[in-house]
Structure formats: C-alpha cells, structure tokens
Amino acid sequence: MTFSLCFLGVGVFLLGNTLAGLTPSCLPGEVELDDVCVWSPLTATSDLSDTFSQCAQQGGQPFTFTSFDLLNNARTLLSVESVELFVPAIKNNYTYRWLSAANSSNTASAAFFSDDVINSDVTGKDCVTVMKSNFTAQDCISDFRFICSRGDQYN
C-alpha cells in the first residue's frame, strides 16, 4: 500500500511538471493565447494613437478602431478613416506585429498574423509592415492573430 501511494505521488509530481512545462509563464502585462505569451496593452475599446505615438512621429497617422477586445476575440471592424500605421519592428525585446491599413476606395490592406510573418532581417530598421491584400474596411480582424509577441517566442 505504501509503495502504491508513493508511486502515485511520483506520477502526480511528474504529470504536474509536464503540464507546467507546456504552459508558458507570462510576464506582467502579457496574456496567454494559444499557448504563447503575448503582450496586450488593449483589452477594450481603445484608441491606438497614444500607444503608437512614436509610430505617428515616424510618418504613420493616428490609428483607431470602432472596438477592440483581444481577450474576448471581438468582432472588430476597422475604422473607415484613411490610416497608415508603421510599427517599430523590435523594441524592448518584443517583436511587434500589428495591423497596418490604408483605406483606398473602401479597400484596406492589413498585416496577416502568423508565426512566420517576419521573415526578413529587421536589424537596424525602424519599421516593418507585412501586407495582406483583399481586406476590406468592413471585414473583421477576429480571423487574424492580432498580437505582439516577445521576440524570443519565435527564435
């Protein structure tokens, strides 16, 4: 009986460590999404113009949403304003991959978010945009991974 309890205890210990290893330990300000820690400054309706004021200074324009909720994966529409946003590629050990849109004739282009979005060398570059065509202002971004991830997640 003692042996069985000991064996069970070791099994639970090993299982717990295995599960803990599969779950990333996120830093303050991050949330877990699809087993990856992502940096999320936005969890409600927001205006990104302040968050990315540096980008605006680099030539981008203020960027707004009608609504945004990362945690609930809201059906989010792009604003109909003409918008072009350039995001610093690397800052504070984060790899930023954010939506970039320019509305022309009611058609926008947007970054497509996947694990291999950034394939080129961005060393020394201020901004990087990866564009996806056939994305209209009425489309929802809930089909995209709208996240910023720590660079070390994809090394």
C-alpha positions in Angstrom: 0.0 0.0 0.0 2.8 2.4 0.9 4.6 1.6 -2.4 1.4 2.3 -4.3 0.9 5.7 -2.7 4.5 6.6 -3.3 4.2 5.6 -6.9 1.0 7.6 -7.3 2.7 10.6 -5.7 5.6 10.4 -8.1 3.3 10.1 -11.0 1.3 13.2 -10.0 4.5 15.1 -9.5 5.8 14.2 -12.9 2.5 15.0 -14.6 2.3 18.3 -12.8 5.8 19.3 -14.0 5.0 18.1 -17.5 1.8 20.3 -17.7 3.7 23.2 -16.1 6.3 22.9 -18.9 3.6 23.1 -21.5 2.2 26.3 -20.1 4.3 29.5 -20.7 4.9 31.7 -17.7 3.8 35.0 -18.9 5.4 38.3 -17.9 3.4 41.1 -16.3 1.3 42.8 -18.9 1.1 39.6 -21.0 -1.7 37.2 -21.6 -1.6 33.6 -22.8 -3.0 33.0 -26.2 -2.8 29.7 -28.0 0.0 28.6 -25.5 2.0 31.7 -26.4 2.6 34.7 -24.1 1.5 37.8 -26.0 1.8 41.4 -24.9 -1.5 43.1 -24.8 -1.9 46.7 -23.9 -5.5 46.7 -25.1 -8.4 44.7 -23.7 -11.3 47.1 -24.5 -12.4 49.8 -26.9 -9.3 51.9 -27.4 -7.5 54.5 -29.5 -4.1 53.4 -30.6 -2.9 56.8 -31.5 -1.4 57.4 -28.0 0.0 53.9 -27.7 1.9 54.3 -31.0 2.6 58.0 -30.9 6.2 57.2 -31.8 5.0 55.5 -35.0 2.9 58.5 -35.8 6.0 60.7 -35.4 7.8 58.3 -37.9 5.3 59.0 -40.6 2.2 57.0 -39.5 -1.2 58.5 -38.8 -3.4 58.1 -35.7 -5.0 54.7 -35.8 -8.4 53.9 -34.3 -10.8 51.0 -34.1 -14.6 51.0 -33.7 -13.9 48.5 -30.9 -11.2 46.1 -29.8 -11.1 43.3 -27.3 -8.3 40.8 -27.5 -9.3 38.6 -24.6 -12.8 38.1 -26.0 -11.7 38.0 -29.6 -14.3 40.6 -30.5 -15.7 41.0 -34.0 -13.7 44.2 -34.6 -14.2 46.5 -37.6 -11.6 48.8 -39.0 -12.4 52.4 -38.9 -13.3 53.9 -42.3 -10.7 56.6 -41.9 -7.7 56.6 -44.1 -5.0 55.1 -42.0 -1.4 54.1 -42.4 0.5 52.8 -39.4 4.2 51.9 -39.2 5.2 49.9 -36.2 8.7 49.6 -34.8 9.9 46.1 -35.6 11.8 45.5 -32.4 11.6 47.4 -29.2 12.4 46.3 -25.7 12.9 42.7 -26.8 9.5 42.5 -28.3 8.7 41.7 -31.9 5.8 43.9 -32.8 3.4 42.7 -35.5 0.4 45.0 -35.6 -2.3 45.8 -38.2 -1.3 48.2 -40.9 -4.1 49.6 -43.0 -4.5 52.2 -45.7 -8.1 52.7 -46.9 -8.4 53.5 -50.6 -11.8 53.2 -52.4 -13.2 51.4 -49.3 -10.5 48.7 -49.5 -7.8 48.2 -46.9 -4.6 46.2 -46.7 -3.7 44.5 -43.4 -0.9 42.6 -41.9 -1.5 38.9 -41.8 -0.5 37.5 -38.4 1.1 34.1 -38.3 4.2 32.7 -36.7 6.3 33.3 -39.7 5.1 36.9 -40.5 8.5 38.4 -40.1 11.0 36.5 -42.3 13.3 39.3 -43.3 16.2 40.9 -41.4 14.8 43.8 -39.5 18.0 44.7 -37.7 18.5 48.5 -37.7 15.1 49.1 -39.3 12.6 51.3 -37.6 9.5 49.8 -39.0 8.3 46.7 -40.7 4.9 46.1 -42.4 3.7 42.8 -43.9 0.7 43.4 -46.1 -2.2 41.2 -47.0 -4.4 42.2 -49.8 -8.2 41.7 -50.3 -9.0 43.0 -46.8 -11.9 45.5 -46.7 -12.8 48.0 -44.1 -15.9 46.0 -43.3 -14.0 42.8 -42.6 -13.4 41.7 -39.0 -9.9 41.1 -37.7 -11.1 38.3 -35.5 -9.8 35.9 -38.1 -6.3 37.3 -37.5 -4.0 36.9 -34.6 -3.8 40.5 -33.5 -0.9 40.2 -31.1 2.6 41.4 -30.2 4.8 38.6 -29.0 8.2 38.5 -27.3 10.9 38.0 -29.9 12.2 35.0 -28.1 9.0 33.2 -28.7 9.9 32.9 -32.3 13.6 32.4 -32.3 
